[in-house]
Amino acid sequence: MTGDTIDGADRAPVLAILGIGRVGSTLARRAISVGYRVLVAGSGSPEQIGLLVEVMTPGAEPRWAADAVDEADVVVLAAPFSRLHSLPLANLDGKIVVDVMNHWQPVDGDATGIELLDSTSETVAAAVPGAKVVKSLNHIGYHEIEEDARPAGSTERRAVAVASDHPEAASVVLQLVERLGFDAVDAGPLANGIQLEPGMPLFGARLDRDSILSVFAAEQDAA
Ligand SMILES: NC(=O)c1ccc[n+]([C@@H]2O[C@H](COP(=O)([O-])OP(=O)(O)OC[C@H]3O[C@@H](n4cnc5c(N)ncnc54)[C@H](OP(=O)(O)O)[C@@H]3O)[C@@H](O)[C@H]2O)c1
C-alpha cells in the first residue's frame, strides 16, 4: 500500500482493533483485504481468540490488548462502551484512537461508573487525554462495512463521517475510511460526533457525502 503517511514516513499505519466481536472482526477482515496489517485483541489472552481469528479474520494477529496498542499506529476501540475502563487506557497516550463505540442502552445500560459528557467520544477523550481521538465508523452497521464498501468513484458509494479535534489524526482516519470503501467526510471537531450517535440523523442512514455535509450545515445554521 502506498500513499499513506504515518509519522512522516510513507507507509500504511498498523491497526490495532480492541474488541473482536461483530464490528471488530468485520473491520479487521475488511482492513486486511485492502492491505492493512491488523492486530486484534479481546478482553483476554491472544490464545483465547486464536481459533476465532483463524476462522473469522484470517491474517489478523492476536495480541493482548495492551500489546496490540503498543505495536500499533492507529487503535480502533470496538468494545462495548460500558467496558471503556477495562481497556488499556494508559497505553493509548499519543496514539490515534478511532472510537467506533456507541452508548447502546440495551447492551450498556446507564454505563454506570462512566461520567458521561455531551457525546460518547468526548467521554472517551476525557478518559484518554493524551490520545488523539477520532469518532468514526460507529454510524454504520457491522455487516454493512463489507456489504456497502465500493471503489472510489462508484455512484452508489456510501459516505462515513470523521470527527476529531486533531487534524493530523483525522487525516489518517479519512484515508483509512476511503481505503475501506467509503467516501470519507470531514465532520469537523470531535463534539460533532454527537450527530453520529444512536437516535441522531446520521446513525444507520445510508447517505452520500453531500447529504452528510448538509446535516452538519443545518446544525450550524440552527446553532
Ligand atoms: N454491532 C454493530 O452493528 C455496531 C455498529 C457500530 C458500532 N458498534 C459499537 O461497536 C462496539 C462493539 O459492538 P459489537 O456489536 O461488535 O459488540 P460485540 O459483538 O459484543 O463484541 C464486543 C467485543 O469487545 C470485546 N471486549 C470487551 N472488553 C474488552 C477489553 N477490555 N479489551 C478488548 N476487548 C474487549 C469483547 O471481547 P470478550 O468476549 O473477550 O469480552 C468482544 O470481542 C459497541 O460499542 C457498539 O455500540 C456496533
The ligand as an ORCA input file, in Angstrom:
! r2SCAN-3c Opt
* xyz 0 1
  N     -22.950     -4.107     16.040
  C     -22.950     -3.061     15.228
  O     -23.503     -3.088     14.114
  C     -22.210     -1.796     15.645
  C     -22.028     -0.798     14.690
  C     -21.291      0.340     15.026
  C     -20.752      0.455     16.294
  N     -20.968     -0.518     17.220
  C     -20.356     -0.352     18.535
  O     -19.130     -1.083     18.498
  C     -18.868     -1.669     19.768
  C     -18.775     -3.184     19.626
  O     -20.016     -3.675     19.156
  P     -20.183     -5.196     18.717
  O     -21.568     -5.309     18.205
  O     -19.031     -5.595     17.849
  O     -20.053     -5.941     20.135
  P     -19.779     -7.480     20.431
  O     -20.087     -8.298     19.230
  O     -20.470     -7.771     21.721
  O     -18.197     -7.533     20.667
  C     -17.597     -6.843     21.728
  C     -16.129     -7.237     21.788
  O     -15.474     -6.388     22.746
  C     -14.551     -7.194     23.448
  N     -14.110     -6.572     24.681
  C     -14.782     -6.318     25.833
  N     -13.963     -5.760     26.749
  C     -12.739     -5.663     26.161
  C     -11.469     -5.199     26.585
  N     -11.300     -4.676     27.796
  N     -10.425     -5.275     25.716
  C     -10.575     -5.768     24.473
  N     -11.761     -6.236     24.010
  C     -12.819     -6.173     24.846
  C     -15.287     -8.494     23.642
  O     -14.342     -9.488     23.955
  P     -14.610    -10.581     25.122
  O     -15.586    -11.543     24.505
  O     -13.262    -11.131     25.341
  O     -15.188     -9.816     26.306
  C     -15.875     -8.676     22.243
  O     -14.920     -9.226     21.371
  C     -20.017     -1.218     20.680
  O     -19.650     -0.076     21.371
  C     -21.144     -0.915     19.704
  O     -22.058      0.025     20.227
  C     -21.675     -1.639     16.923
*
